[in-house]
Every structure is written in C-alpha cells, then in structure tokens.
Amino acid sequence: MADIVALAAGPEDASGIVLVHGTRMAGAYWHGQVAALSDHFRVLAVDLPGHGARRGEPFTHRAAIETILAAAGQCRGGAAVVLGHSLGGFLAMDAAAEHPERVRALVLNGCSARACGPASWPYRVALRLLSRTPEALLTRWNDALLRRRYAPELVEPQIAAGYGFAALPAAWGAVLGKDHAAALEAYTGPVLILNGARDPLFRLGERHFLRLCPRARLSVIAGATHLASLDRPKAFTATVRAFAEEIYRGTAAAAATC
C-alpha cells in the first residue's frame, strides 16, 4: 500500500511518526514537518482517500482508517506515533481505538471539538456552504490564503498537490455525529492535545477531552491558528519532536527491563 504515502523520509529502521492531514489538504501539507523530523525519525505523511494523489478515490471512513493503520504498520515494530490534524485527528482517534497496538501515542492537533449534538451545528452549516461553492473558486481562495500568509517553501507543495473538496461531504459525514472523546477515553496510550491559541472553534471541547482522557496532556502554541504547523512551524515541530522522543525513550527503557 505504498501509494497511500505522499511523503516519506528518514532512516527506515528509525522510530516512526505518521502524519495525517486535515480537511481538503493532502500529505504534502506536512512538507515542513517531514523535512524537520526525518533527521531522527521515519516520517510518513499519508494522503487520505479523496485527497492528494488519491483524489480519484471515494472517501470512506473504512478506507481512511485502513490508510492510517497501514502507514503505522510500515514503521519499525509495526506501530508509530500518529499525529492528526483536524479531520485527520478525529480519524486518528478512531484508528487508535480500533487497533491500539498500531498507535504508540496520539498527537491531536486542532480537533478538540465535540462533533456531535448542538456543538456540531457550526460544522454542519460550514459544510453546507462549502458544498454549494464551486470547486474552482474554493481552490483560488485557498491558494491565495496560503500564499498570503505563509512562506512558499511551506505551502507550495500543498498547492501543487491540490485540494480534496469533492471528498468534503463524505469526510465530514464520517466524523460528525460521533463523540470522539469517548473513543479517546477507550485508548490507553499517551495523548498530546496540541492546539493553536487562536483556534477557538476547534478548542471548544478541550476540557471535555482532557476530562475523559486522564492520560492526555495539553500544549497550546501561542499566536497559532487552526493551521498551527504553518503559523509556528518551529514551535509546533519542536513540541512534536519532544513528545515522540519521550514516547520512544520510554518504550526502549521498558524493553531493557524485560
């Protein structure tokens, strides 16, 4: 299943990190993190179905979960630290709940929101508006936004990869209406909730997630929005690196005592 991986770098025998992009984006969204983290880790950035090089495929929840688990399975020991942004974070929680042995730890970026009940209505309204907007116009808006706010080396790979707007209804339909905090509660591995300070909508359920998952810790990146990895790439990457190093040091120490 090598075609699910958009970007891969780092020593093949190194500890693994799997990166899962958010709504409309692609594995290329993580270009900066792949380059920065691959000095010490085996880093795989996937394309979810309906996104990136897989835009011709229909998005299904099953295929998305299998994508994440398959990528983790390609890493040393058949498991990895999984970092998911927004949509990718909700899906990563589902993958971890289904096969925790594949997910050494979770990093959940921009997905501390309750996607069920009344709290889900802002997302449902946004989905309705986006679904009625021509794809060409959405593409122009996104290209202009990324180029206006961020350095070319961070965003041009994503712009070249294109956007998965056609997958929006199926992708959001797969996560809306589900209490993902309950899935997180069932996962027994370490969890880092990593949010941008200026991402209020996707932080609405932050305390709810922390309450249901006592193993989770929270890290908030000052000045960052929903696209925290682009807003503050050095701080974002340093936080992920420190967490992954802690996880793998703990794994190595446990193995040494056996």
N, C-alpha and C positions, 0 to 999 in steps of 0.2 A: 504493500500500500504506500509506496514511496511518493506517489503523486499527491498525497494529501499534504505533504510538507512543502511549503512555499520557500522557506529559508532554513538552512541548516549550517551550523558552524561549530567549531571546537573539536577537541580530541574525541574520537569515537568511544574511547574507554573511560571518558570522564563522567562524573555525575551529571544527570540530565535535568534540564528545565524545558518544559513545554509551554509555549505562549499561544494563547487563544484570543483572537481579535474580537471586537465588538460589532455592533450593527453596521452594516453596509461596507465595512472595511475589509481587509484581506490580511494574510500573513505578512505582507510587505509593510503593514503598519508598524511592525516591531523591528524594522531595519536597524534603528539605533541601538536597541537593547541586544539584538543578536550580535552585533559587532562588539559591543562593550562587554558582554558577559562571556563570550566564547573564548576568552583567554584562559578561563579556568573550568568552564562547564561545557557540556554538549548541549547546545541550544537548538531546539526545533520550533519553528513558527508554522502553524498549520493554516491551510485555507479550509474554512468550513464549507460544506456543500452549499452551492448557490453563490459563492463568493470567490474573488480572485480568479485563479486558473480553472476553478470548478463552477464558474457561473452558468454553465450549461446544464448542471445537475439540479434537480429539485432539492430544496431544503426539507429535510425531515429531522425530527428530534432524534430518532434512532440513528440515522447516519451521522449526525453531529456528535453524539455520544461515542459512537464507534471510532470516529476520527480522533477524538481526544485520547481514548484508551489505546488506540493503535499507535499513536505517536509516543505515548508514555512507554508502551511495550517495546519500542525501538531503542530505548535508553538502557544504560547499564543496569542489570538486575531486573529489567522488565518493569521499572517504575520511575517516576520523576516527580519533581516539584512542578505543579501545574499552576500557571498564572493566567487568569482570565479577566478580560476587561468587559464590563457591561454585559451584553448578551453572552459573551464568552465566559464571564464569571458565573452567571446563572447555570449555564451548561456544564461548567466545571464542577459545580456543586452536585449536579445530578450524576455526573460521571463518578465522582468520589463516593457518593452514597451507594452507587450500584456496584463498583469494584474498588473498594478502598485499598486493596493490595497493589493497585497500579498507581496510586496517588500518594506519594510520601508526605506531601504537605500541599496546602492550598494558599495561593495569594489571590485575593478577591479585590479587584480594582473597579471602583465605580459601579458597584452592584449591591450596595447596602440599601435596597429599596424593597418594599413589600409589593409584589406584583399581583396580589390578589385583593379582592374586596374593594371598598371605596378608594383605597390608595392607588389602585391600578388605573383609575379613570384618566389621569393626565397622559398616561402612555397610550391608552386606547384612542383618545382624541388625537394625539400626535400621529398615531398610525393611520387614522382615517384621513388626515390632512395630507400626509406624505404619499399615501396610496393614490390620491387624486392628482398629484403633481407630476407633470411629465418627467420622465427619467433624464432627458437631456438637460432640462432646467436644473434638476437636483444635482446633476454632475457638475454643471457650471458653477453653481453655488458652492459646492463642496471644494472644488478646485480653487476657487477664488479665496475661500475662507482659509484653507490650509496654506496657500501661498502668501496670504497677507500676514498671517500670524506666526509662521514658523520658518526656520531655515530650510533651504532647498534640500540639503542632504538628509533631513529628517522626513520630508513629505513627498519628494518627487518619486521615490519607489512606490508609495501607496497610490499616488495619482496615476502612475503608469500601470499599476495592477488593476485599476478600475474599481467600481463600487457594485455591491450586491443589492441594489434597490429592489429588483424583482423578487428577491427572497424575503423582503421585509414582512409581508403578511404571514407567511408560514413560520418564519423565525420568531417573530414576536408572539404569534399564536401558540408556539411551543412552550413559552415561559409565562405568559400572562395567565392569571387564574390559579397559579400554584404558589404555595407558601414555601419558598426555597429555604427559609430559615429552619424549617422542620427537617429538610434534607441535610442541612449543615449540622443540626443537632445530632443526627444519626452518625455523622462521620467522626471517627475517633482520632484522626490525625491532627497535627498542628495547623493552625489557620492564622494568616495575616490578613486583616482587613486594611487595605491601602487606598485611601481616598484623597482627592484634592479638596483643599479647604473651601474652594469656591465652586463646589458642585452640590448645591443644596438639595436639588430634587433627588439625586441618587444617594443622598445621605440620610433621607428621612427615616429609614428603618435601621440606622446604625446601632442604636442602643438595643433595639429588639434583637438584632443578630448577635450582639455581644452577650445579651442575657441568656439566649438559648444555647450559646456555644461557649462555655466557660474556658475552653482551650484556646479561644481566639484572642488575639491582641489587636489593637488599633494603632495605625500610624497615619497621620494626616500631613500632607505636603502643603506647606504654606504657599499661597499665591497660585495654586494649580486649580484648573477647572476639571471638567469631565475627562478631558484628554491630558491627564496628568503626566503621562510619559513623554508627551511632546512639550508641555508647558515647562516642566522642570526635569529634563531628562537625566541630569547628573544626580539629583537627589532621588529621583524615582529608581534609577538603576542601582544606586548605592544601597538603598533600602532593600531591594530585592536580593542583591548580592549577599548582604549581611544575613538576611533570613535564610537563604539557601545554604550558605556556609555553615550556619548554626545547625540546620537540619542534618546535613551530611556529616558534620563532626560528631553529632550525637549518634547517628547510625553507626559510624566507624567505631566509636567508643563502646557501644553496646555489643558490636560484633567481637571486639577484642576481649571482652569479659566472658564470652561464651566458651 
